[in-house]
Amino acid sequence: MERAHEAPVRIVIVGAGYVGLVSGACLAALGHDVAVIDRDAARIAGLQAGIMPIYEPGLDALVAEQTAAGRLAFSTDLAAAIPGSVAIFICVGTPPRPSDGHADMANVMAAAADIAGALDRFAVVVLKSTVPVGTGDEVEALIRTRRPGADVAVVSNPEFLREGDAIGDFMRPDRIVVGTDHARARAVMATIYAPLAEAGVPLLATSRRASELIKYAANSFLALKITYINEIASLCEEIGADVEHVARGIGLDTRIGGKFLKAGPGFGGSCFPKDMLALMKTAQDHGVPMRTVETAVAVNDARKGEMVRKVIRAAGGSVAGRTVAVLGLAFKAGTDDMRSAPSLVILPQLQRHGARIVAYDPAAMANASPLLPGVVMAPSAEAALAGADLTVILTEWPEFAALDLERVAGLLRRPVLVDLRNLIDPPAAARAGLTCHRIGRQAALVDTSLHSALQQAAE
Ligand code: UGA
């Protein structure tokens, strides 16, 4: 990525979490001078020593490169970092409040108060954390109360980063949304993102409230799309159609689009469930029920139970006393994140039905272990499979797609595979002697010729 053509902007990032670290490292890679600040001294000391507090492919290398280039630094001292900085990005967490499901703004407001105390010149305060509509107004009011004369603009600039693909999503986004009516602030944001805009990325200028809503509306829409294809998949299983054909058939319509039509065990992660809840709350507060979103949440919750029943059916009607090998625990591949992972619901239910579970995940086992009591963590996929009565693929890690299926069949006590991510090629599974149960397709109705043709077309 090219460096900024105009003078680099001095940027402070508040919060060395997922969004803050990725944004900080990428803004440095765009040529800016970036200081990432966090109150957690151990986290900052680790980052100064090159230790990443999160798992994200490519982040450690990018941080090392930008730190060595002198464009990226880490500190706990916000007051020292702000003077001379033009833009201060708030990237702190906004978890759901247990009491009512509203996003908890305590971290955002604490950051805003700290920033207000340190402002020394015109600065743009950028809300990158996912915040309810109207938070920009509240942050601005708080700063103006604390520092009545401050020359400051508060801008909404939501992030659209996927875990596991975050650096690519930052450097090659579909769009950049900047929400503000303040002309000078908009110019600062245009300078910051100039290298991306020059590479053709659309920069959408909106009001602050529209920008805040875009984030929730985008995530909820993607979750609706996944929920819809999951329901179509269940119908496919009953009528003898293949959901991948249906997804491709509808996705080629550019009005629908082919992405986020992969049927699976239900969406999870730290974003969709939390953001849908927050959108529903905002909508309720304004007397505008969001019934599509409410329904998608309910359908997605029920989906985990459906997956349990699917596994039990594949086991011949009962998993009691059976050993189930589970491949993948994280909510998706490329992350060690266990937040709202389908495994957290599916595995305990299988245990309640009497299954003994041996699991393997390439990245998430350390996070998963305390959340899944009684689940044995295996050191490798092969170790998990050895002697199992049934295998369930729960996360689409590439290493599971690359498994030697004949070896898999040899390791299992019974050659039964429940592929909840449609990762395994059915003809290859059949050749290896594995009975493969997939999502959105009856095991007995595998049309191998059509599958191969579809694979070739996709390649
Ligand atoms: C999501 C959005 O995709 C990002 O644009 C957004 O910035 C981010 O939330 C956020 O708000 O911070 P993420 O939660 O990392 O990103 O994960 P996704 O790749 O969107 O996947 C979410 C869930 O949907 C996963 O459980 C995944 O397995 C599932 N999914 C996704 C499907 O079941 N099918 C699909 O076709 C796509």
Boltz pocket constraint, residues with backbone or C-beta under 6 A from the ligand:
constraints:
  - pocket:
      binder: B
      contacts: [[A, 130], [A, 159], [A, 160], [A, 161], [A, 162], [A, 163], [A, 164], [A, 219], [A, 222], [A, 226], [A, 259], [A, 260], [A, 261], [A, 262], [A, 263], [A, 264], [A, 265], [A, 266], [A, 267], [A, 268], [A, 269], [A, 270], [A, 271], [A, 272], [A, 331], [A, 332]]
      max_distance: 6.0
